[in-house]
Amino acid sequence: MDANASKPARSSFRLRCVALMAGAAAALLSVYAEAGDVVHVVAKGQVLVQIAKRYRTTVDAIRAANGLRPGQLLKPGQELVIPEKGKEAEAAKKAAAQRAAKDGKKADAKESAAAGKGKKKGDPKPAKPEPLVMKPKRPGFVKIVRGSERLETQLLTKHGRLVPSALTGLGKMMRHGPSGAKTAIDPRLATLLGMVSDHFGGRTIHITSGFRPYSPTQYTKHSNHNLGRAIDFSIEGVPNTMLRDFCRTFRNAGVGYYPNSTFVHLDVRTTKAFWIDYSRPGEAPRYDSPVAQASADESTADVDQAPSSATPTPAGVGKETQPTSPAQGGGSGEPHPPPSQVVDPSTGNSSTQDPTPRNPSKPGQN
C-alpha cells in the first residue's frame, strides 16, 4: 500500500519539476521576446549554416546582425545575435550602431593609452605664466626699446651701483626724437630705471620720450625733460598702474600717471611728488586736483614721440573718467625743484627708496 501510494507522489513531483522548467523557459523566452532578438552561444564545430537552420533564418541575416564577413570563422563561446523573423533589417541597424559605439570607446581608450605612453615620467609640466614681479636672471642688465632701436646693456652692477659707461648708450636712446638733440642723462634717473627693470624681472622697457629741449609752447615752463632728468616709459606686459605704484616708492622722485595715455612719467628731484593727468595725447592738461598742477612736469601734448606701431600697448591703459573730487595723495604742490642730486656712493642706490613704502593702490585707484 505504501509503495503504491508513493508512486502518485513521485509522479506529482515530476510534474511540478516539469512545470517549473517550462516556466523558466517561458520566462527566458519572454526576455528574448522583449529584447526582440535571441543570443546564441557558438559551440565547438558549429558553422553559420547549422545555426541559421536551427533558428529558421538565413546566414546573411545573422552576418548582418553581427557584422561578420563572408568566410569568417566562428569561435567557440562567441555570442551571436539571432534577429527576430521579419525584423532582420532593423536588427542589423541596431547591431551596427552598437558596434560603432563600442569601437568608439576602444578608440578613445587607445588614444588615452597612447597619450599616456607619450608622456615620460620626467617630462616637464606646461610652463606657468611668469609673475610680473620677479628676480631678474641678470641683475642690473636692461633691455630698452624705442621705435626700431634697441639697447641691451649692463646698467647697474650686481650690488646695484650705476655703471657710468652705460650712460652714453642710454643718452642716445633718450635723445630728442624730432631733432636728434642729446644731453647728459642724470645718473640717479639711470639708476632708478635699472631698479625698475630689476623689480619687474628685466622685462623690456619701452621709451616714449626722454630728453626734450625747452620750447616756448610747452605747457610747463620748467620741465625735467629739458634737463635730462625725466623719462616717459612703460614696461612690456606690466600694467601702468603697477608701474606707477612701484615708482611711487622712490624718494625724491616725481611720478606722473596718465590713465588715457600709454606711459608713466618718472623724474628725479629733491622732494617727492605725484600727479594725475587725464588728458589724451595732444590735449591740454586735465589734472586731478589744483595742487597736482604745481608738481606736474609735463602734459601729454608736450610728448614728442608716441610709441611706434611695434610697441605693445601696456596693460592697464584704459578709458578712465576724471574724478569729481581731488584724489587722495595728489600733487605735492612743490615749486620747480632745484638741480637733481646724484646717487650717494656711501649708501648705494637703495637710498633712493623710502624705508617704509606706501601701500600700492589697487589698479585704477590713486
C-alpha positions as CSV (number, residue, x, y, z in Angstrom):
1,M,0.0,0.0,0.0
2,D,2.8,2.4,1.0
3,A,4.8,1.6,-2.2
4,N,1.7,2.1,-4.4
5,A,0.8,5.3,-2.6
6,S,4.3,6.7,-3.2
7,K,4.0,6.4,-7.0
8,P,1.4,9.1,-7.4
9,A,3.6,11.3,-5.1
10,R,6.6,10.8,-7.3
11,S,4.6,11.5,-10.4
12,S,3.3,14.7,-8.9
13,F,6.8,15.8,-8.0
14,R,8.0,15.2,-11.6
15,L,5.1,17.2,-12.9
16,R,5.9,20.1,-10.7
17,C,9.6,20.0,-11.9
18,V,8.5,19.9,-15.5
19,A,6.1,22.9,-14.8
20,L,9.0,24.8,-13.1
21,M,11.3,24.2,-16.0
22,A,8.6,25.2,-18.5
23,G,8.0,28.3,-16.6
24,A,11.7,29.1,-16.6
25,A,11.9,28.5,-20.3
26,A,8.9,30.7,-20.8
27,A,10.5,33.4,-18.7
28,L,13.6,33.2,-20.8
29,L,11.6,33.3,-24.0
30,S,9.7,36.3,-22.7
31,V,13.0,38.1,-22.1
32,Y,14.2,37.3,-25.6
33,A,10.8,38.4,-26.9
34,E,11.1,41.7,-25.1
35,A,14.6,42.2,-26.4
36,G,13.3,41.2,-29.8
37,D,16.4,39.0,-30.5
38,V,17.9,35.8,-29.3
39,V,21.6,35.4,-28.4
40,H,23.2,32.1,-29.4
41,V,26.5,30.9,-27.9
42,V,28.6,29.2,-30.6
43,A,29.5,25.6,-29.7
44,K,32.7,23.9,-30.9
45,G,32.5,22.9,-34.6
46,Q,29.3,24.9,-35.3
47,V,29.0,26.9,-38.6
48,L,26.5,29.6,-39.7
49,V,24.5,27.2,-41.9
50,Q,23.7,25.0,-38.9
51,I,22.8,27.9,-36.7
52,A,20.7,29.5,-39.4
53,K,18.7,26.3,-39.9
54,R,18.2,25.9,-36.2
55,Y,16.6,29.3,-35.8
56,R,14.9,29.2,-39.2
57,T,16.6,32.3,-40.5
58,T,19.3,33.0,-43.1
59,V,23.1,33.1,-43.0
60,D,23.0,36.6,-44.4
61,A,20.7,37.8,-41.7
62,I,23.0,36.5,-38.9
63,R,26.0,38.0,-40.7
64,A,24.3,41.4,-41.0
65,A,23.2,41.4,-37.3
66,N,26.7,40.5,-36.1
67,G,28.9,42.3,-38.6
68,L,30.5,39.1,-39.8
69,R,32.5,38.9,-43.1
70,P,31.9,36.2,-45.6
71,G,34.1,33.2,-44.8
72,Q,34.9,34.5,-41.3
73,L,35.3,31.6,-38.9
74,L,33.3,31.3,-35.7
75,K,34.9,30.8,-32.3
76,P,33.6,28.6,-29.5
77,G,31.9,30.7,-26.9
78,Q,31.3,33.5,-29.4
79,E,27.9,35.2,-28.9
80,L,25.7,35.7,-32.0
81,V,22.5,37.8,-32.1
82,I,19.8,35.9,-33.9
83,P,17.4,38.5,-35.4
84,E,13.7,38.2,-34.9
85,K,12.0,36.9,-38.0
86,G,10.7,39.8,-40.2
87,K,12.9,42.3,-38.4
88,E,16.3,41.4,-39.8
89,A,17.0,44.9,-41.3
90,E,16.1,46.6,-38.0
91,A,18.3,44.2,-36.1
92,A,21.2,44.8,-38.5
93,K,20.9,48.6,-38.0
94,K,20.8,48.3,-34.2
95,A,23.8,46.0,-34.2
96,A,25.8,48.3,-36.4
97,A,25.1,51.2,-34.0
98,Q,26.1,49.2,-31.0
99,R,29.4,48.1,-32.8
100,A,30.1,51.8,-33.7
101,A,29.7,52.8,-30.1
102,K,31.9,50.0,-28.9
103,D,34.6,50.8,-31.5
104,G,34.5,54.5,-30.4
105,K,35.1,53.5,-26.8
106,K,38.0,51.3,-27.9
107,A,39.5,54.2,-29.9
108,D,39.2,56.6,-27.0
109,A,40.9,54.0,-24.8
110,K,43.7,53.6,-27.3
111,E,44.2,57.4,-27.6
112,S,44.4,57.7,-23.8
113,A,46.9,54.9,-23.6
114,A,48.9,56.4,-26.4
115,A,48.9,59.8,-24.7
116,G,50.0,58.2,-21.5
117,K,52.8,56.4,-23.3
118,G,53.9,59.6,-25.0
119,K,54.5,61.3,-21.6
120,K,57.6,60.3,-19.9
121,K,57.9,60.4,-16.1
122,G,60.5,63.2,-16.2
123,D,58.6,65.4,-18.8
124,P,58.2,68.9,-17.5
125,K,54.7,70.3,-16.9
126,P,53.4,73.1,-19.1
127,A,55.0,76.4,-18.1
128,K,53.0,78.8,-16.0
129,P,52.9,82.5,-16.9
130,E,55.8,84.3,-15.3
131,P,54.9,86.6,-12.4
132,L,55.1,90.3,-13.2
133,V,57.3,91.0,-10.1
134,M,60.3,88.6,-10.0
135,K,64.0,88.5,-9.6
136,P,65.9,89.2,-12.9
137,K,68.1,86.5,-14.4
138,R,70.8,89.1,-14.9
139,P,70.5,91.8,-12.2
140,G,71.2,95.3,-13.5
141,F,71.0,94.2,-17.1
142,V,68.4,96.3,-19.0
143,K,66.6,95.8,-22.4
144,I,65.4,99.1,-23.8
145,V,63.4,99.7,-27.0
146,R,62.4,103.0,-28.7
147,G,60.8,102.6,-32.0
148,S,63.0,100.4,-34.1
149,E,66.1,100.9,-31.9
150,R,67.1,98.6,-29.2
151,L,69.7,98.8,-26.4
152,E,70.8,95.9,-24.1
153,T,73.4,96.9,-21.6
154,Q,74.6,96.4,-18.0
155,L,73.2,99.5,-16.4
156,L,73.8,98.5,-12.7
157,T,76.4,96.3,-11.0
158,K,75.3,93.2,-9.1
159,H,75.5,95.4,-6.0
160,G,73.0,97.9,-7.5
161,R,75.6,100.7,-8.4
162,L,75.5,102.6,-11.6
163,V,77.8,101.6,-14.4
164,P,78.9,105.0,-15.7
165,S,79.9,103.8,-19.2
166,A,76.2,102.8,-19.8
167,L,75.1,106.4,-19.7
168,T,76.3,107.0,-23.2
169,G,74.1,104.4,-24.8
170,L,71.1,105.4,-22.6
171,G,71.6,109.1,-23.6
172,K,71.4,108.1,-27.2
173,M,68.1,106.1,-26.7
174,M,66.7,109.1,-24.7
175,R,67.6,111.8,-27.3
176,H,65.0,114.2,-28.6
177,G,63.1,112.4,-31.3
178,P,62.4,115.1,-33.9
179,S,65.8,116.9,-33.7
180,G,68.1,114.2,-32.5
181,A,69.5,116.5,-29.8
182,K,71.1,114.9,-26.8
183,T,72.1,115.8,-23.3
184,A,73.7,114.0,-20.4
185,I,71.2,111.8,-18.5
186,D,71.0,112.3,-14.8
187,P,72.9,109.4,-13.1
188,R,70.2,108.9,-10.5
189,L,67.5,108.7,-13.1
190,A,69.5,106.0,-14.8
191,T,69.8,104.2,-11.5
192,L,66.1,104.3,-10.9
193,L,65.5,102.9,-14.4
194,G,67.7,100.0,-13.6
195,M,65.9,99.4,-10.3
196,V,62.6,99.4,-12.1
197,S,63.9,96.9,-14.6
198,D,65.2,94.5,-11.9
199,H,61.9,94.8,-9.9
200,F,59.9,93.5,-12.9
201,G,62.3,90.7,-13.8
202,G,64.3,92.5,-16.5
203,R,61.3,92.9,-18.8
204,T,61.8,95.2,-21.8
205,I,61.5,98.9,-21.2
206,H,59.7,100.9,-23.9
207,I,60.7,104.6,-24.0
208,T,58.1,107.0,-25.2
209,S,60.0,110.3,-24.5
210,G,63.3,111.3,-22.9
211,F,65.2,114.5,-23.3
212,R,63.3,117.4,-24.8
213,P,64.8,120.9,-25.5
214,Y,63.0,123.8,-24.0
215,S,60.1,125.1,-26.1
216,P,58.1,128.3,-25.5
217,T,54.9,126.3,-26.4
218,Q,55.4,123.6,-23.7
219,Y,52.7,123.6,-21.0
220,T,55.2,123.6,-18.1
221,K,57.7,126.4,-18.1
222,H,60.2,124.3,-16.4
223,S,60.4,120.5,-17.2
224,N,62.9,117.9,-16.0
225,H,62.7,116.6,-19.6
226,N,64.6,119.7,-20.6
227,L,67.4,118.8,-18.3
228,G,67.8,115.0,-18.9
229,R,66.2,114.2,-15.6
230,A,62.9,112.6,-16.7
231,I,61.6,109.8,-18.8
232,D,58.1,108.6,-20.1
233,F,58.1,104.9,-20.4
234,S,56.3,101.6,-20.0
235,I,57.3,98.0,-19.2
236,E,56.3,95.3,-21.6
237,G,53.5,93.2,-20.1
238,V,53.2,95.3,-16.9
239,P,50.0,97.4,-16.3
240,N,50.8,101.1,-15.9
241,T,49.0,101.1,-12.6
242,M,51.6,98.6,-11.2
243,L,54.5,100.5,-12.7
244,R,53.1,103.7,-11.3
245,D,52.8,102.2,-7.8
246,F,56.3,100.9,-7.8
247,C,57.8,104.2,-9.0
248,R,56.0,106.0,-6.1
249,T,58.1,104.1,-3.6
250,F,61.2,106.1,-4.7
251,R,62.1,109.0,-2.5
252,N,63.0,112.4,-4.1
253,A,61.2,111.5,-7.4
254,G,58.2,112.8,-9.3
255,V,55.7,110.3,-10.8
256,G,53.0,111.3,-13.3
257,Y,50.2,109.0,-14.1
258,Y,48.3,109.4,-17.4
259,P,45.3,107.0,-17.4
260,N,44.4,107.8,-21.0
261,S,47.8,107.5,-22.5
262,T,50.4,104.7,-22.8
263,F,53.2,105.7,-20.4
264,V,54.2,106.6,-16.8
265,H,56.4,109.7,-16.1
266,L,59.3,109.4,-13.8
267,D,61.8,112.2,-12.9
268,V,64.4,112.9,-10.2
269,R,64.1,115.9,-7.8
270,T,64.8,116.8,-4.2
271,T,61.3,116.1,-2.9
272,K,58.6,113.6,-3.6
273,A,55.7,114.4,-6.0
274,F,52.8,112.6,-7.7
275,W,50.1,113.9,-10.1
276,I,47.4,112.5,-12.4
277,D,46.6,114.0,-15.8
278,Y,43.5,112.7,-17.6
279,S,44.3,114.4,-20.9
280,R,44.7,112.4,-24.0
281,P,47.6,112.7,-26.4
282,G,47.7,116.2,-27.9
283,E,45.3,117.7,-25.4
284,A,45.8,120.4,-22.8
285,P,46.4,119.1,-19.2
286,R,43.4,117.8,-17.1
287,Y,44.8,117.4,-13.6
288,D,43.0,115.5,-10.9
289,S,43.4,118.4,-8.4
290,P,44.7,122.0,-8.3
291,V,47.8,121.1,-6.2
292,A,48.8,118.5,-8.9
293,Q,49.4,121.2,-11.4
294,A,52.2,122.6,-9.3
295,S,54.0,119.3,-9.3
296,A,53.3,118.2,-12.8
297,D,56.4,118.1,-15.1
298,E,54.6,117.9,-18.4
299,S,51.4,117.4,-20.4
300,T,50.7,114.7,-22.9
301,A,50.7,117.4,-25.5
302,D,54.4,118.0,-24.8
303,V,55.5,114.4,-25.5
304,D,57.5,114.5,-28.7
305,Q,57.2,110.9,-29.8
306,A,54.4,108.3,-29.4
307,P,55.3,104.6,-29.2
308,S,55.8,103.0,-32.6
309,S,53.3,100.6,-34.1
310,A,55.5,97.8,-33.0
311,T,55.4,98.8,-29.4
312,P,52.7,96.9,-27.5
313,T,50.2,99.0,-25.5
314,P,50.8,98.3,-21.8
315,A,48.1,96.6,-19.8
316,G,46.1,98.8,-17.6
317,V,45.7,101.6,-20.2
318,G,42.0,102.2,-20.2
319,K,39.2,104.6,-20.5
320,E,39.1,106.3,-17.1
321,T,37.0,109.3,-16.3
322,Q,38.1,112.3,-14.3
323,P,37.0,112.1,-10.7
324,T,34.7,114.8,-9.4
325,S,36.8,115.3,-6.3
326,P,40.6,115.5,-5.9
327,A,42.3,112.1,-5.5
328,Q,44.0,111.4,-2.2
329,G,47.8,111.7,-2.4
330,G,47.7,114.0,-5.4
331,G,50.3,116.6,-6.4
332,S,52.5,117.8,-3.6
333,G,52.3,121.5,-4.6
334,E,56.0,122.0,-4.5
335,P,57.7,124.7,-6.7
336,H,60.1,123.9,-9.5
337,P,62.8,121.7,-8.0
338,P,66.5,122.8,-7.8
339,P,69.1,120.7,-9.6
340,S,68.9,116.9,-9.1
341,Q,71.1,115.2,-6.6
342,V,73.5,112.4,-7.7
343,V,73.5,109.0,-6.1
344,D,75.2,109.0,-2.7
345,P,78.1,106.5,-3.2
346,S,78.4,106.0,0.6
347,T,75.0,104.3,0.9
348,G,74.4,102.9,-2.5
349,N,71.3,103.1,-4.7
350,S,69.0,101.7,-2.0
351,S,68.8,105.2,-0.5
352,T,66.6,106.2,-3.5
353,Q,63.6,104.3,-1.9
354,D,61.5,105.1,1.1
355,P,62.3,103.0,4.2
356,T,58.6,102.4,4.6
357,P,57.0,102.3,1.1
358,R,53.4,103.4,0.8
359,N,50.8,100.7,0.3
360,P,50.3,100.3,-3.5
361,S,46.9,101.3,-4.6
362,K,44.6,98.9,-6.4
363,P,44.5,99.2,-10.2
364,G,42.5,102.3,-11.2
365,Q,42.7,103.9,-7.7
366,N,45.2,106.6,-6.7
